[in-house]
Amino acid sequence: MIRFDSVTKRYDGTGEAIRNLSFQVDHGEMVFLTGSSGAGKSTLLKLIALIERPTRGQVLMDGRNIGRLPAREIPKHRRQLGVVFQDNKLLAERSAFDNVALPLIIAGLSDREIARRVRAALDQVGLLKKERSKPGALSLGEQQRVGIARAVVTRPRVLIADEPTGNLDPWLSLEIMKLFGRFNDIGVTMLIATHDLNLLGKLGGRRIQLANGELSEPEDDALVF
């Protein structure tokens, strides 16, 4: 489903963030991207979301080279994705409901359909009763769950998460990862960047480790070519 074929991303002034990277993620997989800060995890996810484009090589989704998509097709590509950020990027003056509704409003759905989907997404993350609460009235864990609801409300095929538990304590981190597992159980392909190796032993999924922008050991269970 997602394939990196000899991908390099170079930034002016800082050099190569990832280098000659090749791997594949199949439909419905849960994959954890691990490695120290600066290893290239965030850059990899940005290439999938077309926040960045590769300097060399190909990033393919369903056999299509997304790195060559014209700008007018990027919004359509992103509608296939749900994105979860470490800092959740919620709008402070908007309620949980309004934050989750934002991508549906942009997509032009009817008010009735927006309300139905938003409440279903908030219910999935256990926050339906707090739909009118603003982020400042929510705990960090609740804020992150609002961010997850916003990511899944569009019913994405792929969900990517960049250090989604980085600001949470161990118990909340495990709860968030279990929530991701439930979405994976219904067929959503997951790529999660994390430095929390303690969580990986409690969850299924495949691990791809990066070091200095390249694949690194342990990597014997990954599909690398």
C-alpha positions as CSV (number, residue, x, y, z in Angstrom):
1,M,0.0,0.0,0.0
2,I,2.8,2.4,1.0
3,R,6.2,2.0,-0.4
4,F,9.4,4.0,-0.1
5,D,11.8,3.2,-2.9
6,S,15.4,4.5,-2.4
7,V,14.0,7.8,-0.9
8,T,16.3,10.6,0.2
9,K,15.2,13.9,1.6
10,R,17.8,16.7,1.8
11,Y,17.3,20.1,3.5
12,D,19.4,23.1,2.5
13,G,21.8,23.9,5.3
14,T,21.2,20.7,7.4
15,G,21.8,17.9,4.9
16,E,20.0,14.7,4.5
17,A,17.2,13.9,6.9
18,I,16.6,10.5,5.4
19,R,18.9,8.7,3.1
20,N,18.2,5.9,0.5
21,L,15.3,4.6,2.5
22,S,13.3,1.6,1.2
23,F,10.5,-0.3,2.9
24,Q,6.9,-1.2,2.5
25,V,3.7,-1.1,4.6
26,D,0.8,-3.3,3.6
27,H,-2.8,-2.5,3.9
28,G,-4.1,-2.8,7.5
29,E,-0.7,-3.0,9.1
30,M,0.3,-1.2,12.3
31,V,3.9,0.0,12.0
32,F,6.0,1.7,14.7
33,L,8.8,4.1,13.6
34,T,11.5,4.2,16.2
35,G,14.8,5.9,16.6
36,S,16.4,8.8,18.5
37,S,15.5,12.5,18.0
38,G,16.6,13.5,14.5
39,A,16.6,10.0,13.1
40,G,14.2,10.9,10.4
41,K,10.9,9.7,11.7
42,S,9.0,13.0,11.4
43,T,10.4,13.6,7.9
44,L,9.2,10.2,6.8
45,L,5.7,11.0,7.9
46,K,5.8,14.4,6.3
47,L,6.6,12.7,3.0
48,I,3.5,10.5,3.2
49,A,1.3,13.5,4.0
50,L,3.0,15.6,1.2
51,I,4.0,18.3,3.7
52,E,7.4,17.6,2.1
53,R,8.5,15.9,-1.2
54,P,11.5,13.6,-1.7
55,T,14.7,14.9,-3.1
56,R,15.4,11.5,-4.7
57,G,13.5,8.2,-5.0
58,Q,9.8,7.5,-4.9
59,V,7.1,7.5,-2.3
60,L,4.2,5.3,-3.6
61,M,0.7,4.8,-2.3
62,D,-1.3,2.1,-4.1
63,G,1.4,2.1,-6.8
64,R,1.1,5.8,-7.5
65,N,4.1,8.1,-7.1
66,I,2.6,10.7,-4.7
67,G,5.8,12.7,-4.7
68,R,4.9,13.8,-8.3
69,L,1.3,14.8,-7.6
70,P,0.5,18.3,-8.8
71,A,-0.5,20.8,-6.1
72,R,-4.1,20.7,-7.1
73,E,-4.3,17.0,-6.1
74,I,-2.7,17.3,-2.7
75,P,-6.0,18.0,-0.8
76,K,-7.6,14.9,-2.3
77,H,-4.5,12.8,-1.3
78,R,-4.7,14.2,2.3
79,R,-8.3,13.3,2.6
80,Q,-7.2,9.6,2.7
81,L,-5.0,10.4,5.7
82,G,-5.6,11.1,9.4
83,V,-2.8,12.9,11.1
84,V,-2.1,13.1,14.9
85,F,0.5,15.5,16.3
86,Q,2.4,15.4,19.6
87,D,1.0,18.8,20.5
88,N,-2.5,18.0,19.1
89,K,-2.7,21.5,17.4
90,L,-6.2,22.1,18.7
91,L,-7.8,25.6,18.3
92,A,-8.0,26.9,21.8
93,E,-11.1,29.0,21.3
94,R,-13.1,26.2,19.7
95,S,-15.0,23.5,21.5
96,A,-14.0,19.8,21.2
97,F,-16.9,19.4,18.8
98,D,-15.8,22.3,16.6
99,N,-12.2,21.1,16.5
100,V,-13.2,17.7,15.3
101,A,-15.7,19.1,12.8
102,L,-13.1,21.3,11.1
103,P,-11.9,18.8,8.4
104,L,-15.5,18.0,7.6
105,I,-16.4,21.6,7.2
106,I,-13.5,22.0,4.8
107,A,-14.7,19.0,2.9
108,G,-18.1,20.7,2.4
109,L,-20.3,18.1,4.3
110,S,-23.8,19.1,5.4
111,D,-24.4,20.2,9.0
112,R,-26.4,17.1,9.7
113,E,-23.7,14.8,8.4
114,I,-21.0,16.7,10.3
115,A,-22.9,16.5,13.6
116,R,-23.4,12.7,13.1
117,R,-19.8,12.0,12.3
118,V,-18.3,14.3,14.9
119,R,-20.4,12.7,17.7
120,A,-19.5,9.2,16.5
121,A,-15.8,10.1,16.5
122,L,-16.0,11.7,20.0
123,D,-17.9,8.7,21.3
124,Q,-15.1,6.4,19.9
125,V,-12.5,8.2,22.0
126,G,-14.8,8.4,25.1
127,L,-15.4,12.2,25.0
128,L,-19.0,12.6,23.8
129,K,-20.0,14.2,27.1
130,K,-17.3,16.8,26.7
131,E,-18.2,17.9,23.1
132,R,-18.7,21.5,24.2
133,S,-15.6,21.8,26.4
134,K,-12.7,23.9,25.1
135,P,-9.2,22.5,25.1
136,G,-8.2,24.5,28.2
137,A,-10.8,22.7,30.2
138,L,-9.6,19.2,29.2
139,S,-6.7,17.2,30.5
140,L,-3.7,16.5,28.2
141,G,-4.9,13.0,27.6
142,E,-8.4,14.3,26.7
143,Q,-6.9,16.9,24.4
144,Q,-4.9,14.2,22.6
145,R,-8.1,12.1,22.2
146,V,-9.8,15.1,20.6
147,G,-6.9,15.3,18.2
148,I,-7.4,11.6,17.4
149,A,-11.1,12.0,16.9
150,R,-10.3,14.9,14.4
151,A,-7.9,12.6,12.6
152,V,-10.4,9.7,12.2
153,V,-13.6,11.7,11.6
154,T,-13.0,11.7,7.9
155,R,-12.7,7.9,7.9
156,P,-9.2,7.8,6.6
157,R,-7.5,4.7,5.1
158,V,-4.2,5.6,6.7
159,L,-3.5,7.2,10.1
160,I,-0.1,8.7,10.8
161,A,1.0,9.9,14.2
162,D,4.1,11.8,15.2
163,E,5.1,11.1,18.8
164,P,1.4,11.1,19.9
165,T,2.2,10.1,23.5
166,G,5.3,12.3,24.0
167,N,3.6,14.6,26.5
168,L,1.7,12.0,28.4
169,D,2.4,9.8,31.4
170,P,2.9,6.0,30.9
171,W,-0.7,5.1,31.8
172,L,-2.2,7.6,29.4
173,S,0.3,6.7,26.7
174,L,-0.8,3.1,26.9
175,E,-4.5,4.1,26.7
176,I,-3.8,6.2,23.6
177,M,-1.9,3.3,22.0
178,K,-4.7,0.9,22.8
179,L,-7.1,3.3,21.1
180,F,-4.9,3.3,18.0
181,G,-5.1,-0.5,18.2
182,R,-8.9,-0.4,18.0
183,F,-8.8,1.6,14.8
184,N,-6.2,-0.8,13.4
185,D,-8.6,-3.7,14.2
186,I,-11.1,-2.2,11.8
187,G,-8.6,-2.0,8.9
188,V,-7.0,1.4,9.3
189,T,-3.3,1.3,8.3
190,M,-1.2,2.9,11.0
191,L,2.3,4.5,11.1
192,I,3.2,5.7,14.5
193,A,6.5,7.5,15.3
194,T,7.5,6.9,18.9
195,H,10.6,6.9,21.1
196,D,8.7,5.1,23.9
197,L,10.2,1.6,23.5
198,N,8.5,0.4,26.8
199,L,5.1,0.6,25.0
200,L,6.1,-1.6,22.0
201,G,6.4,-4.7,24.1
202,K,2.8,-4.3,25.1
203,L,1.4,-3.9,21.6
204,G,1.4,-5.8,18.4
205,G,2.7,-4.4,15.1
206,R,5.9,-4.2,13.3
207,R,8.9,-2.0,14.2
208,I,11.0,0.0,11.7
209,Q,14.0,1.6,13.4
210,L,15.8,4.6,12.0
211,A,19.3,6.0,12.8
212,N,20.7,9.0,11.0
213,G,18.0,8.8,8.4
214,E,18.7,5.2,7.5
215,L,17.2,1.8,8.4
216,S,18.9,0.4,11.5
217,E,18.9,-2.8,13.5
218,P,16.8,-4.4,14.9
219,E,15.0,-4.7,11.5
220,D,14.7,-8.5,10.9
221,D,10.9,-8.4,10.9
222,A,10.5,-5.5,8.5
223,L,9.7,-5.8,4.8
224,V,12.9,-4.2,3.4
225,F,14.3,-4.5,-0.1
